[in-house]
Amino acid sequence: MPARAARNIVDLPRPRRRGAASASDSGATERIVESITTAIVERRLMPGTKLAEQKIADIFQVSRTLVRQALNRLSRDKLVTLEPARGARVAEPSVEEARQVFEVRHMLESAMIRRLAATITREQVAELREHLGAERASVSQVDVSGRTRLLADFHAVLARMLGNDTLAEMLQELLSRCSLIALMYQSSHSAEHSFEEHVAIVDALEKRDARAAQRLMEDHLLHVERNLQLDPRVPDLESALRPRS
């Protein structure tokens, strides 16, 4: 295994040891899924990283069968690719997949924010303000993994506030996939800019201004997508090889 891949796997958070009254196999599988997903979202596992079954089994002190189940789950969620002879690796989403993911997010979150503006409570606004406080602290401290998680969680919190578990699960999957996309195609996208846009969205929600909240969310997602290098400039051969003056 390449040293970098091994290092990334070892960096996964170690769960508590299971005692005599251990969790069920499904619980162990879920812990592996959550740990790998979190490592991807927090940019501790990079696209293309090899996920060795035996190494993961040793880390979590479970059988390779349970690890295989977890990797199959992650494969269905498009976070891991499984290939014969090569095994499992962190997925490397294509440009077309990236565009499709953002297209779905635009459709889902545009409708979601408009509906939430009509139903949001004072307690929910207070919860969002608290989340924004955590975002602000993370951005100011240059906490890359923390701010990455919090900026994505903002959207998940909005979804959960509608009380629709299916919507929340769908959006969480899309957010995890967006984390991989950002790792591959991110450019100079500013965390500070995202935070400021989140503040504006919450301000509109507090006023129950559905039209403004929807417009701000659409603009926010558009800015995030535009800051990904999905259309890198590919010069012709002559331009690429001509010596610069």
C-alpha positions as CSV (number, residue, x, y, z in Angstrom):
1,M,0.0,0.0,0.0
2,P,1.3,3.5,-0.8
3,A,2.6,5.3,2.3
4,R,0.1,8.2,1.8
5,A,-2.9,5.9,1.6
6,A,-1.8,4.0,4.7
7,R,-1.3,7.2,6.6
8,N,-4.8,8.4,5.6
9,I,-6.4,5.2,6.8
10,V,-4.6,5.2,10.1
11,D,-5.8,8.8,10.6
12,L,-9.4,7.6,10.8
13,P,-10.9,8.2,14.3
14,R,-10.7,5.0,16.3
15,P,-14.1,3.9,17.8
16,R,-14.4,2.7,21.3
17,R,-13.5,-1.0,21.9
18,R,-16.5,-3.3,21.9
19,G,-16.9,-5.2,25.2
20,A,-18.8,-8.3,26.0
21,A,-22.1,-6.6,25.4
22,S,-20.9,-5.4,22.0
23,A,-23.0,-3.6,19.3
24,S,-24.6,-5.6,16.6
25,D,-22.8,-6.2,13.3
26,S,-24.9,-3.6,11.7
27,G,-23.8,-1.1,14.3
28,A,-20.1,-1.9,13.6
29,T,-20.8,-1.5,9.8
30,E,-22.4,1.8,10.5
31,R,-19.4,3.1,12.5
32,I,-17.1,2.2,9.6
33,V,-19.3,4.0,7.1
34,E,-19.6,7.1,9.3
35,S,-15.9,7.2,10.0
36,I,-14.8,7.0,6.3
37,T,-17.5,9.4,5.3
38,T,-16.4,11.9,7.9
39,A,-12.7,11.5,6.9
40,I,-13.7,12.3,3.3
41,V,-15.8,15.3,4.3
42,E,-13.1,16.7,6.5
43,R,-10.5,16.2,3.8
44,R,-8.4,13.5,5.6
45,L,-9.1,10.9,2.9
46,M,-8.3,12.1,-0.7
47,P,-9.9,10.9,-3.9
48,G,-8.1,7.8,-5.2
49,T,-6.9,6.7,-1.7
50,K,-6.8,2.9,-1.5
51,L,-9.0,1.4,1.2
52,A,-7.4,-1.8,2.3
53,E,-9.9,-4.2,3.9
54,Q,-7.5,-5.8,6.3
55,K,-6.1,-2.5,7.5
56,I,-9.6,-1.2,8.2
57,A,-10.6,-4.4,9.9
58,D,-7.5,-4.1,12.2
59,I,-8.4,-0.4,13.0
60,F,-12.0,-1.2,13.9
61,Q,-11.3,-4.7,15.3
62,V,-13.9,-6.3,13.2
63,S,-14.0,-9.0,10.5
64,R,-13.2,-8.2,6.8
65,T,-16.8,-9.3,6.1
66,L,-18.1,-6.3,8.0
67,V,-15.6,-4.0,6.3
68,R,-16.7,-5.3,2.9
69,Q,-20.3,-4.5,3.9
70,A,-19.4,-1.0,4.8
71,L,-17.4,-0.5,1.5
72,N,-20.4,-1.8,-0.4
73,R,-22.6,0.8,1.3
74,L,-20.2,3.6,0.5
75,S,-20.0,2.3,-3.1
76,R,-23.8,2.6,-3.4
77,D,-23.5,6.2,-2.1
78,K,-20.9,7.0,-4.8
79,L,-18.1,7.7,-2.2
80,V,-16.1,4.6,-2.9
81,T,-15.3,2.7,-6.1
82,L,-14.9,-1.1,-6.1
83,E,-12.9,-2.6,-8.9
84,P,-11.8,-6.2,-9.5
85,A,-8.1,-6.8,-8.7
86,R,-7.7,-3.2,-7.5
87,G,-10.1,-3.3,-4.5
88,A,-11.7,-0.3,-3.0
89,R,-10.7,3.3,-3.4
90,V,-12.1,6.7,-2.5
91,A,-14.1,7.8,-5.5
92,E,-12.8,10.2,-8.1
93,P,-16.0,11.9,-9.5
94,S,-15.9,13.1,-13.1
95,V,-16.7,16.6,-14.3
96,E,-20.1,15.4,-15.6
97,E,-21.0,13.8,-12.3
98,A,-20.0,17.0,-10.5
99,R,-22.4,19.0,-12.7
100,Q,-25.2,16.6,-12.2
101,V,-24.7,16.7,-8.4
102,F,-25.0,20.4,-8.4
103,E,-28.0,20.4,-10.7
104,V,-29.8,18.1,-8.2
105,R,-28.8,20.3,-5.3
106,H,-30.1,23.4,-7.0
107,M,-33.5,21.7,-7.5
108,L,-33.7,20.3,-4.0
109,E,-32.4,23.2,-2.0
110,S,-34.3,25.9,-3.9
111,A,-37.6,24.2,-3.0
112,M,-36.4,23.3,0.5
113,I,-35.5,26.9,1.5
114,R,-38.7,28.4,0.1
115,R,-40.8,26.0,2.2
116,L,-38.7,26.5,5.3
117,A,-39.1,30.2,5.1
118,A,-42.9,29.7,5.6
119,T,-42.6,27.4,8.6
120,I,-39.4,28.4,10.4
121,T,-39.7,29.1,14.1
122,R,-37.8,31.4,16.4
123,E,-36.1,28.4,18.0
124,Q,-34.9,27.2,14.6
125,V,-33.6,30.7,13.8
126,A,-31.7,30.7,17.1
127,E,-30.2,27.2,16.2
128,L,-29.1,28.5,12.9
129,R,-27.5,31.6,14.5
130,E,-25.6,29.3,16.9
131,H,-24.4,27.3,13.9
132,L,-23.2,30.4,12.2
133,G,-21.3,31.3,15.4
134,A,-19.4,28.0,15.1
135,E,-18.8,28.7,11.4
136,R,-17.4,32.1,12.2
137,A,-15.0,30.8,14.8
138,S,-13.8,28.0,12.6
139,V,-13.2,30.3,9.6
140,S,-11.3,32.8,11.8
141,Q,-9.1,30.1,13.3
142,V,-8.3,28.7,9.8
143,D,-9.6,25.3,11.0
144,V,-9.9,23.7,7.5
145,S,-11.4,20.4,8.5
146,G,-13.8,22.0,11.0
147,R,-15.0,24.7,8.6
148,T,-15.4,22.2,5.8
149,R,-17.7,20.1,8.0
150,L,-19.6,23.1,9.4
151,L,-20.2,24.8,6.0
152,A,-21.7,21.6,4.6
153,D,-23.6,20.9,7.8
154,F,-25.4,24.2,7.4
155,H,-27.4,22.8,4.5
156,A,-28.1,19.6,6.3
157,V,-29.4,21.5,9.3
158,L,-31.8,23.4,7.0
159,A,-33.1,20.1,5.6
160,R,-33.6,18.5,9.0
161,M,-35.7,21.5,10.1
162,L,-38.4,20.5,7.7
163,G,-38.8,17.2,9.5
164,N,-38.5,15.2,6.3
165,D,-36.0,12.4,7.0
166,T,-35.9,11.3,3.3
167,L,-35.0,14.8,2.2
168,A,-32.3,15.1,4.9
169,E,-30.8,11.7,3.9
170,M,-30.7,12.6,0.2
171,L,-29.1,16.0,0.8
172,Q,-26.6,14.5,3.2
173,E,-25.5,12.0,0.5
174,L,-25.2,14.9,-2.0
175,L,-23.2,17.0,0.5
176,S,-20.7,14.1,1.0
177,R,-20.3,13.7,-2.8
178,C,-19.8,17.5,-3.1
179,S,-16.9,17.2,-0.6
180,L,-15.2,14.8,-2.9
181,I,-15.9,17.0,-5.9
182,A,-14.4,20.0,-4.0
183,L,-11.2,18.0,-3.3
184,M,-10.7,17.3,-7.0
185,Y,-11.9,20.5,-8.6
186,Q,-11.7,23.3,-5.9
187,S,-9.9,26.5,-6.9
188,S,-9.8,29.6,-4.8
189,H,-13.3,29.3,-3.3
190,S,-13.4,31.4,-0.1
191,A,-14.8,29.9,3.1
192,E,-15.4,33.5,4.3
193,H,-17.6,34.1,1.3
194,S,-19.6,31.0,1.9
195,F,-20.1,32.0,5.6
196,E,-21.3,35.5,4.6
197,E,-23.8,34.0,2.2
198,H,-25.0,31.6,4.9
199,V,-25.6,34.7,7.2
200,A,-27.6,36.4,4.4
201,I,-29.8,33.3,4.0
202,V,-30.6,33.1,7.7
203,D,-31.4,36.8,7.7
204,A,-34.0,36.2,4.9
205,L,-35.4,33.2,6.7
206,E,-35.8,35.1,9.9
207,K,-37.8,37.7,8.0
208,R,-39.8,34.8,6.4
209,D,-38.9,36.3,3.0
210,A,-39.2,33.2,0.9
211,R,-38.3,34.9,-2.4
212,A,-35.2,36.4,-1.0
213,A,-34.1,33.2,0.8
214,Q,-34.6,31.2,-2.4
215,R,-32.6,33.7,-4.5
216,L,-29.8,33.8,-2.0
217,M,-29.6,30.0,-1.9
218,E,-29.5,29.7,-5.6
219,D,-26.8,32.4,-5.9
220,H,-24.8,30.7,-3.1
221,L,-24.8,27.3,-4.8
222,L,-24.0,28.9,-8.1
223,H,-21.0,30.7,-6.6
224,V,-19.8,27.4,-5.0
225,E,-20.1,25.6,-8.4
226,R,-18.4,28.4,-10.3
227,N,-15.4,28.3,-7.9
228,L,-14.8,24.7,-9.0
229,Q,-12.5,24.2,-11.9
230,L,-15.0,22.2,-14.0
231,D,-13.9,23.9,-17.2
232,P,-10.1,24.0,-17.0
233,R,-8.5,25.8,-20.0
234,V,-6.7,23.4,-22.1
235,P,-4.3,25.2,-24.5
236,D,-3.3,23.8,-27.9
237,L,0.1,22.1,-28.2
238,E,1.8,25.0,-29.8
239,S,0.6,27.4,-27.0
240,A,1.6,25.0,-24.3
241,L,5.1,24.4,-25.6
242,R,6.1,27.9,-26.9
243,P,8.7,29.4,-24.6
244,R,7.5,32.3,-22.5
245,S,9.2,35.6,-23.1
